[in-house]
Amino acid sequence: MVGRLDGARVLVLGGSGFIGQHLLRALVDAGAHVSCFDQTVPPYNAVLSARRDEVRWVTGDFAAGYSFGPMLQDVDVVFHLISTTIPESSNRNPRYDVASNVVPTLGLLEELRSTSVKNIVFVSSGGTVYGIPSSRTVAELHPTDPICAYGVHKLAIEKYLFFYHYHFGVSHRILRLSNPYGAAQISDRPQGIVGKAVYKAIKGETLEVWGDGSVTRDYLYVEDAVEALLLAALYAGPTRLFNIGAGVGHSVLEIISTIERITGRSMDVTYSDARDFDVPVNILDVERARRDLRWCAKTDLETGIREMLRYGQQAGANSAATDRLVSELVLSGGGSRSLGHPRDRSRADGS
Ligand SMILES: NC(=O)c1ccc[n+]([C@@H]2O[C@H](COP(=O)([O-])OP(=O)(O)OC[C@H]3O[C@@H](n4cnc5c(N)ncnc54)[C@H](O)[C@@H]3O)[C@@H](O)[C@H]2O)c1
């Protein structure tokens, strides 16, 4: 599969972010010529490592209506991963959400009309476009009634992609991702409970849980998500829209107990009011991706969390306590897959 990207010219929008860095790495490894447009360039880290030097970086502000111009002319595939908002922030200012995501994407689609770009792969959100599910698992044909503005903007972009395909032949694939987690997500930022919980466990800090911890989500290891993105870029069949998730649900309490089981330590947790835009359960039916993309998630939650902790060590994650905790885990047999090529090791210290 990867061999078919050898020599392909690829532009990644939002490649400096959590999922984007993993995607850039996979594309470079596959032999693609990769450009990244983002507002920032990430520092050297254990995800991108030496591949950072093999990417052509272009910085700019997508929200301001950036004109890509000649940058699109020689490109085979565009991956669109930019989002200026997350579910929480989008509800505070729905106007900004549309103005900074939907309107600039329309500008991009207008530009794509007059190029030879073969495919645009858009990362949508399986966790928000469906709203409150009427069944335990949701397939692509489930009604879409988002209860957060972010879900509305994702859906609007999806519809415009179909519009530009129907009228102007701009080809696209849409991946409705569930809840990706993995290396480069370990942080205190509001999106991504697994990354936040691992961060808090490493730091020995208190994790704040909204609600009683029963909220259940479909957690998808980021490398599985990236594999789906690559397959979608290469897929030539008629299907345009795919749910991409593990197809199984885990509650926040299960995430906490998984971390506690791996580390052998109790986590300090406080509970506060549930958020009004969190649906109680969201698990994706991924049968369509299994059938058409021949893709399924391979990494279970425990394996994925062990990988994140190993990444923390490779990244030199910043405190003696972290190193000690992660060393113990590695010695106790945690982790199953290498995070990268041996040449990475020299750069994995964030230099
Ligand atoms: N992380 C998740 O839980 C999740 C779930 C489903 C879908 N998605 C979608 O996947 C995509 C990638 O998510 P992520 O978690 O990697 O997000 P991220 O925030 O880590 O990455 C987004 C990138 O977009 C860039 N960006 C934001 N505003 C920009 C602007 N105005 N101009 C130029 N660049 C800008 C950021 O600098 C960042 O590098 C997003 O579209 C997101 O909505 C994420």
Ligand as a Chemical Component Dictionary entry (heavy atoms), coordinates in Angstrom:
data_LIG
# 
_chem_comp.id                   LIG 
_chem_comp.type                 NON-POLYMER 
_chem_comp.pdbx_formal_charge   0 
_chem_comp.three_letter_code    LIG 
# 
loop_
_chem_comp_atom.comp_id 
_chem_comp_atom.atom_id 
_chem_comp_atom.alt_atom_id 
_chem_comp_atom.type_symbol 
_chem_comp_atom.charge 
_chem_comp_atom.model_Cartn_x 
_chem_comp_atom.model_Cartn_y 
_chem_comp_atom.model_Cartn_z 
_chem_comp_atom.pdbx_ordinal 
LIG N1  N1  N 0  -7.944  15.033 17.926 1  
LIG C1  C1  C 0  -9.192  14.599 17.862 2  
LIG O1  O1  O 0  -9.771  14.134 18.864 3  
LIG C2  C2  C 0  -9.940  14.641 16.549 4  
LIG C3  C3  C 0  -11.068 13.834 16.368 5  
LIG C4  C4  C 0  -11.742 13.856 15.135 6  
LIG C5  C5  C 0  -11.322 14.729 14.153 7  
LIG N2  N2  N 1  -10.247 15.525 14.360 8  
LIG C6  C6  C 0  -9.832  16.444 13.317 9  
LIG O2  O2  O 0  -8.563  16.031 12.844 10 
LIG C7  C7  C 0  -7.823  17.180 12.418 11 
LIG C8  C8  C 0  -6.471  17.197 13.108 12 
LIG O3  O3  O 0  -6.699  17.148 14.507 13 
LIG P1  P1  P 0  -5.500  17.250 15.565 14 
LIG O4  O4  O 0  -5.958  16.620 16.807 15 
LIG O5  O5  O -1 -4.226  16.842 14.930 16 
LIG O6  O6  O 0  -5.516  18.824 15.802 17 
LIG P2  P2  P 0  -4.312  19.808 16.126 18 
LIG O7  O7  O 0  -4.945  21.018 16.732 19 
LIG O8  O8  O 0  -3.247  19.124 16.871 20 
LIG O9  O9  O 0  -3.778  20.162 14.676 21 
LIG C9  C9  C 0  -4.397  21.096 13.857 22 
LIG C10 C10 C 0  -3.323  21.877 13.139 23 
LIG O10 O10 O 0  -3.982  22.914 12.401 24 
LIG C11 C11 C 0  -3.186  24.079 12.523 25 
LIG N3  N3  N 0  -4.025  25.271 12.377 26 
LIG C12 C12 C 0  -5.048  25.643 13.177 27 
LIG N4  N4  N 0  -5.512  26.835 12.768 28 
LIG C13 C13 C 0  -4.762  27.214 11.710 29 
LIG C14 C14 C 0  -4.758  28.361 10.882 30 
LIG N5  N5  N 0  -5.616  29.362 11.059 31 
LIG N6  N6  N 0  -3.845  28.418 9.875  32 
LIG C15 C15 C 0  -2.955  27.417 9.678  33 
LIG N7  N7  N 0  -2.906  26.296 10.444 34 
LIG C16 C16 C 0  -3.808  26.209 11.460 35 
LIG C17 C17 C 0  -2.601  24.022 13.921 36 
LIG O11 O11 O 0  -1.416  24.816 14.013 37 
LIG C18 C18 C 0  -2.336  22.529 14.085 38 
LIG O12 O12 O 0  -1.006  22.205 13.729 39 
LIG C19 C19 C 0  -8.685  18.385 12.738 40 
LIG O13 O13 O 0  -9.402  18.764 11.604 41 
LIG C20 C20 C 0  -9.639  17.870 13.788 42 
LIG O14 O14 O 0  -10.863 18.570 13.772 43 
LIG C21 C21 C 0  -9.529  15.489 15.537 44 
# 
loop_
_chem_comp_bond.comp_id 
_chem_comp_bond.atom_id_1 
_chem_comp_bond.atom_id_2 
_chem_comp_bond.value_order 
_chem_comp_bond.pdbx_ordinal 
LIG N1  C1  SING 1  
LIG C1  O1  DOUB 2  
LIG C1  C2  SING 3  
LIG C2  C3  SING 4  
LIG C2  C21 DOUB 5  
LIG C3  C4  DOUB 6  
LIG C4  C5  SING 7  
LIG C5  N2  DOUB 8  
LIG N2  C6  SING 9  
LIG N2  C21 SING 10 
LIG C6  O2  SING 11 
LIG C6  C20 SING 12 
LIG O2  C7  SING 13 
LIG C7  C8  SING 14 
LIG C7  C19 SING 15 
LIG C8  O3  SING 16 
LIG O3  P1  SING 17 
LIG P1  O4  DOUB 18 
LIG P1  O5  SING 19 
LIG P1  O6  SING 20 
LIG O6  P2  SING 21 
LIG P2  O7  DOUB 22 
LIG P2  O8  SING 23 
LIG P2  O9  SING 24 
LIG O9  C9  SING 25 
LIG C9  C10 SING 26 
LIG C10 O10 SING 27 
LIG C10 C18 SING 28 
LIG O10 C11 SING 29 
LIG C11 N3  SING 30 
LIG C11 C17 SING 31 
LIG N3  C12 SING 32 
LIG N3  C16 SING 33 
LIG C12 N4  DOUB 34 
LIG N4  C13 SING 35 
LIG C13 C14 SING 36 
LIG C13 C16 DOUB 37 
LIG C14 N5  SING 38 
LIG C14 N6  DOUB 39 
LIG N6  C15 SING 40 
LIG C15 N7  DOUB 41 
LIG N7  C16 SING 42 
LIG C17 O11 SING 43 
LIG C17 C18 SING 44 
LIG C18 O12 SING 45 
LIG C19 O13 SING 46 
LIG C19 C20 SING 47 
LIG C20 O14 SING 48 
# 
